[in-house]
Amino acid sequence: MTDPADRPERGSINEATRRAVAADRARVVAAEQAARRRRGSVAGRLDRGFRWLRNRQSGPLPRLRRVGGVAWRTIRGRAPWRELPEALATALLAPVRIAGKPSPPPPPRDWGPERAAATARLAAFAARRDLLRPRVAVIADAAELDAFRTDWALVAIRPEDWAAVLAAEPPDLLVVDAARNGNGGAWAYRIAWTAHPDAFGQRDLRALVAWCTARSIPTVFRAAGSGLAAVRDWSDAGRYFDLVVAPDAEARAGYESLPDRRGSVVLAPWAETAGAAVVRGIRAAA
């Protein structure tokens, strides 16, 4: 046991803490006063002046060095004299930035494994013989929904409850049309990249495709429009899907040129019903 004589008196610990805090504050105040005296002294002013002269962004010495370099290149004949005034103005007014060693560019991501997995999902769907009337989750406008109903048992999903609807009875296939409204306006601004809060990052569409991919459900994007202008409108959406069904050769080439395309691209003009054309595209990709 501790001898009562060795125990600190009541309140002595708090008193020691107060003294330590007071000493720390005194040291901080003394350091601030010394810094102020240093800034106000001749040596401090000279130090700030030299640092300003050597400043890489706005100091006059780097600018003068650049002006001298422009004049020397012009005198040596490496630059035409008519460009000298503009070059001197740029050298004087533009910020001076001394670039460090450039970092190597990151290697491009290899999307080969994702494309191979997408092809496997499409092949598994094409090989199924039990799908006389497959259950298909669809996002499309009104006319396309009517066309799809002739071939499939449709599930017209909505952004607010698609997860619960599909989890209760998973579909055999996901087909997303290049739709401006989509299922009665539920997917407006959520497929094409537009200046709208709902289009930011395409959160709903990406979550839907990721959910289907995790459950080996093939995903198909049915492109619309012809030419590269249509590809620019829908390329942000089309890159996520296992398959893009393009209406013409120019659109097909545009989608195939996307560097981060996850799946295949096939050409399937709409000579048949919409559902039959999609199935034919799946079989061609598989």
C-alpha positions in Angstrom: 0.0 0.0 0.0 1.1 3.6 -0.6 2.3 5.5 2.4 -0.1 8.3 3.2 2.9 10.6 3.6 3.8 10.0 -0.1 0.4 10.8 -1.4 0.0 14.3 -3.0 -2.0 16.8 -1.1 -5.6 17.4 -2.2 -5.6 19.8 -5.1 -1.9 19.6 -5.9 -2.4 17.8 -9.2 -4.8 20.5 -10.5 -2.3 23.1 -9.4 0.5 21.4 -11.3 -1.7 21.2 -14.4 -2.4 24.9 -14.2 1.3 25.7 -13.9 2.1 23.6 -16.9 -0.6 25.2 -19.0 0.5 28.7 -18.0 4.1 27.8 -18.9 3.0 26.6 -22.4 1.0 29.7 -23.0 4.0 31.8 -22.0 6.2 30.0 -24.5 3.6 30.5 -27.3 3.3 34.2 -26.5 7.2 34.6 -26.4 7.4 32.8 -29.8 4.8 35.1 -31.4 6.5 38.2 -30.0 9.9 37.0 -31.4 8.3 36.3 -34.8 6.8 39.8 -34.9 10.1 41.3 -34.0 11.8 39.3 -36.7 9.2 40.4 -39.3 9.7 44.0 -38.3 13.4 43.9 -38.3 15.6 44.8 -41.3 16.7 41.2 -41.8 13.0 40.1 -41.9 12.1 42.7 -44.5 15.1 41.7 -46.6 14.1 38.1 -46.4 10.6 38.8 -47.5 11.9 40.9 -50.3 14.2 38.2 -51.6 11.4 35.6 -51.4 9.2 37.9 -53.4 11.9 38.4 -56.1 12.3 34.7 -56.4 8.6 33.8 -56.3 7.9 31.3 -59.1 4.4 32.6 -59.7 4.7 36.4 -59.6 8.3 37.4 -58.8 10.2 39.6 -61.3 13.3 37.5 -61.5 11.7 34.5 -63.2 9.8 36.9 -65.5 13.0 38.7 -66.5 14.7 35.3 -67.2 11.8 34.4 -69.4 11.9 37.7 -71.2 15.7 37.3 -71.8 15.0 33.8 -73.2 12.4 35.2 -75.6 14.8 37.9 -76.8 17.7 35.5 -77.2 15.7 33.1 -79.3 14.5 36.0 -81.5 18.1 37.3 -82.0 19.4 33.9 -82.8 16.7 33.6 -85.5 14.8 30.8 -83.9 11.6 32.9 -83.7 10.3 35.6 -86.1 10.6 39.2 -85.1 6.9 39.9 -85.8 6.0 37.6 -82.9 8.4 39.4 -80.4 5.9 41.9 -78.9 3.3 39.2 -78.2 5.9 36.8 -76.8 7.4 39.6 -74.5 3.9 40.5 -73.2 3.2 36.8 -72.5 6.5 36.4 -70.7 5.8 39.5 -68.5 2.2 39.0 -67.7 1.6 35.2 -67.6 2.4 33.4 -64.3 5.7 31.8 -64.2 5.4 28.1 -63.4 8.5 25.9 -63.1 7.3 22.5 -63.9 8.6 19.5 -62.1 9.3 16.1 -63.6 6.1 15.0 -65.2 4.5 11.9 -63.8 4.0 9.0 -66.2 0.4 8.6 -67.5 -1.5 5.8 -65.9 -1.8 2.7 -68.0 -5.1 2.3 -69.8 -7.5 -0.1 -68.1 -8.0 -3.4 -69.8 -11.7 -4.0 -70.3 -11.1 -7.5 -71.8 -12.3 -9.4 -68.7 -15.5 -7.4 -68.5 -16.2 -7.9 -72.2 -15.5 -11.7 -72.0 -17.9 -11.9 -69.0 -20.5 -10.0 -71.0 -20.2 -12.3 -73.9 -20.6 -15.3 -71.6 -23.8 -13.9 -70.2 -25.2 -13.3 -73.7 -24.2 -16.8 -74.8 -25.9 -18.4 -71.8 -29.1 -16.5 -72.6 -28.9 -17.5 -76.3 -28.4 -21.1 -75.4 -31.6 -21.3 -73.3 -34.4 -23.3 -75.0 -37.0 -22.8 -72.2 -37.7 -19.1 -73.0 -40.7 -19.2 -75.3 -41.8 -15.9 -73.8 -39.0 -14.5 -71.6 -39.6 -12.1 -68.7 -37.8 -8.9 -69.7 -37.3 -5.7 -67.6 -37.7 -2.8 -70.1 -37.1 0.9 -70.2 -38.6 2.4 -73.3 -41.1 5.0 -74.6 -44.7 4.1 -75.3 -44.4 3.0 -78.9 -41.4 0.7 -78.2 -43.2 -0.8 -75.2 -46.1 -1.8 -77.4 -43.7 -3.3 -79.9 -41.9 -5.3 -77.2 -45.1 -6.7 -75.7 -45.7 -8.8 -78.9 -42.6 -10.9 -78.0 -42.0 -10.7 -74.3 -43.6 -10.6 -70.9 -42.7 -7.1 -69.9 -41.8 -5.6 -66.6 -41.8 -1.8 -67.0 -39.6 -0.8 -64.1 -39.3 2.6 -62.4 -36.4 4.3 -60.6 -38.0 4.3 -57.2 -38.9 0.7 -56.9 -37.1 -1.4 -59.5 -34.9 -3.1 -56.9 -37.9 -4.5 -55.0 -39.8 -5.5 -58.1 -36.9 -7.3 -59.7 -35.8 -9.0 -56.5 -39.3 -10.5 -56.0 -39.1 -12.1 -59.5 -35.8 -11.6 -61.4 -36.0 -11.1 -65.1 -34.4 -13.1 -67.8 -33.1 -10.0 -69.6 -32.8 -6.2 -69.2 -33.4 -4.1 -72.3 -33.0 -0.3 -72.1 -34.1 1.7 -75.1 -32.6 5.1 -76.1 -35.6 6.8 -74.6 -36.1 10.4 -73.8 -38.9 9.8 -71.3 -38.8 6.1 -70.6 -41.8 4.3 -69.1 -44.2 7.2 -69.0 -41.6 9.8 -68.0 -40.2 7.8 -65.0 -36.7 7.7 -66.6 -36.6 11.1 -68.1 -33.1 12.7 -67.8 -31.8 9.4 -66.4 -30.5 7.7 -69.5 -29.0 10.3 -71.8 -26.4 12.7 -70.4 -28.2 16.1 -70.0 -27.8 19.2 -67.9 -30.3 18.0 -65.2 -29.8 16.9 -61.6 -31.3 13.4 -62.3 -28.7 12.8 -65.0 -25.7 13.4 -62.8 -23.5 10.3 -62.9 -26.4 8.3 -64.2 -26.8 6.8 -60.7 -30.1 5.0 -61.3 -29.1 3.5 -64.6 -25.7 2.3 -63.4 -27.2 0.8 -60.3 -29.7 -1.1 -62.3 -27.1 -2.5 -64.7 -24.8 -3.4 -61.9 -27.6 -5.2 -60.1 -28.3 -7.3 -63.2 -24.6 -8.0 -63.9 -24.1 -9.3 -60.3 -26.9 -11.8 -60.9 -25.7 -12.9 -64.4 -28.7 -11.2 -66.1 -27.6 -10.0 -69.6 -28.2 -6.3 -70.3 -28.9 -4.8 -73.7 -29.0 -1.2 -74.8 -31.0 -0.5 -78.0 -29.4 2.5 -79.6 -31.5 5.0 -81.6 -30.7 7.5 -84.3 -28.1 7.3 -87.0 -24.6 8.8 -87.2 -22.0 9.9 -84.7 -24.3 12.6 -83.3 -26.6 10.0 -81.9 -23.6 8.1 -80.5 -22.5 11.2 -78.6 -26.0 11.6 -77.1 -26.2 8.0 -75.8 -22.5 6.9 -75.4 -22.5 7.5 -71.6 -25.4 5.0 -71.3 -24.3 2.5 -73.9 -20.9 1.8 -72.5 -22.3 0.0 -69.4 -24.2 -2.7 -71.2 -23.3 -6.3 -72.2 -24.6 -5.5 -75.7 -25.4 -2.4 -77.8 -27.7 -3.0 -80.7 -26.9 -0.3 -83.3 -29.3 0.7 -86.1 -26.6 1.4 -88.8 -22.9 0.8 -89.5 -21.8 4.4 -88.6 -23.4 4.1 -85.2 -21.9 0.7 -84.7 -18.4 2.0 -85.4 -19.0 4.9 -83.0 -20.0 2.6 -80.1 -17.1 0.2 -80.9 -14.6 3.0 -80.6 -15.5 3.9 -77.0 -12.4 3.0 -75.0 -14.3 2.0 -71.9 -17.0 -0.1 -73.6 -17.9 -3.1 -71.4 -19.6 -5.3 -74.0 -20.2 -6.1 -77.7 -21.8 -4.0 -80.4 -23.9 -5.5 -83.2 -25.7 -4.2 -86.2 -29.4 -5.1 -86.2 -31.7 -2.8 -88.4 -35.3 -2.8 -87.3 -36.7 -4.9 -90.1 -38.5 -7.2 -87.7 -40.3 -6.6 -84.5 -38.2 -4.9 -81.8 -38.0 -8.0 -79.6 -36.9 -10.3 -82.4 -34.2 -7.8 -83.5 -32.8 -7.7 -79.9 -32.7 -11.5 -79.7 -31.1 -11.7 -83.1 -28.5 -9.3 -81.9 -27.8 -11.4 -78.8 -27.3 -14.5 -80.8 -24.9 -12.6 -83.1 -22.8 -11.4 -80.2 -22.8 -14.8 -78.5 
